[in-house]
């Protein structure tokens, strides 16, 4: 199996901002955790890097990474100069913490984070 390159996966960027969508969140997840998460379509499982090998995610590491990704959106919002844009990004982060939005982010990230 080969690890697919992810560096060109920034198609959801507008200027220097990612979309405030599930797909934008999936891109954030891939970008922030690309060194330790991969998805294997053959096994239909997420793999995590344990500093030695790729192993199937048996502990919910992908969900923890997704939640950390959303928490980082709050940090993104603090660096936005326009107050209305910052508030919109903060509201997006709040909505993104729902179980449905987290699952959508994880599902959409599968095709961007492929282990082949």
C-alpha positions in Angstrom: 0.0 0.0 0.0 1.1 3.5 -0.7 0.2 6.7 1.0 -1.6 9.1 -1.4 -0.3 12.7 -1.5 -2.5 15.2 0.2 -0.7 18.5 -0.5 -2.9 19.3 -3.4 -6.1 18.9 -1.4 -6.5 22.6 -0.7 -9.2 23.0 -3.4 -11.6 24.4 -0.9 -9.6 27.5 -0.1 -10.9 30.9 -1.1 -8.1 33.3 -0.9 -6.6 32.3 2.4 -9.8 31.1 4.0 -11.4 27.7 4.0 -15.1 27.3 3.4 -17.4 27.3 6.4 -18.9 24.0 5.4 -18.6 20.3 6.3 -16.2 20.0 3.3 -14.1 22.9 4.5 -14.0 21.3 7.9 -12.9 18.0 6.3 -10.1 19.9 4.6 -9.1 21.4 7.9 -9.0 17.9 9.5 -6.8 16.6 6.6 -4.5 19.6 6.8 -4.0 19.5 10.5 -3.7 15.8 11.0 -2.3 14.6 7.7 0.8 13.0 9.3 -1.2 10.7 11.6 -4.5 9.9 9.9 -5.3 7.9 6.8 -8.4 6.2 5.5 -8.3 2.7 3.9 -11.2 2.2 1.5 -10.4 -1.5 1.1 -10.8 -2.1 4.9 -13.3 0.8 5.3 -11.4 1.9 8.4 -9.4 4.8 9.6 -5.7 4.2 10.3 -3.6 6.2 12.8 0.1 6.5 13.0 1.5 5.3 16.4 5.1 6.5 15.8 6.0 3.0 14.5 3.2 1.8 12.2 -0.2 2.5 10.7 -2.9 0.8 12.9 -6.6 0.7 12.6 -8.3 3.3 14.8 -9.8 1.3 17.7 -9.9 4.1 20.2 -11.8 7.0 18.5 -8.7 8.9 17.6 -10.3 10.2 14.4 -13.2 11.7 16.3 -10.9 13.3 18.8 -8.9 14.8 15.9 -12.2 16.1 14.4 -13.1 17.8 17.7 -9.7 19.3 18.0 -10.0 20.5 14.4 -13.2 22.3 15.3 -11.7 23.8 18.4 -8.9 25.2 16.2 -11.6 27.1 14.2 -12.2 29.2 17.3 -8.5 30.2 17.0 -9.0 31.0 13.3 -11.8 33.3 14.2 -9.6 35.3 16.6 -7.2 36.1 13.8 -9.9 37.4 11.4 -9.7 41.2 11.3 -13.4 41.8 10.3 -15.6 41.4 13.4 -18.6 40.1 11.4 -16.5 37.5 9.7 -15.0 36.5 13.0 -18.4 36.1 14.6 -19.6 34.0 11.6 -16.6 31.8 11.9 -17.2 31.4 15.6 -20.8 30.4 15.0 -19.7 28.0 12.3 -17.3 26.4 14.9 -20.2 26.1 17.4 -22.4 24.4 14.8 -19.6 22.1 13.8 -19.3 20.6 17.2 -22.6 18.7 16.8 -22.3 14.9 16.3 -23.8 15.1 12.8 -21.4 17.8 11.7 -18.4 15.9 13.2 -19.5 12.7 11.4 -19.9 14.6 8.1 -16.4 16.1 8.4 -14.9 12.6 9.0 -16.9 11.1 6.2 -15.9 13.8 3.7 -12.2 13.6 4.8 -12.0 9.9 3.8 -11.5 10.7 0.1 -8.8 13.3 0.9 -6.8 11.1 3.3 -6.4 7.8 1.4 -4.1 5.0 2.3 -3.5 2.8 -0.8 
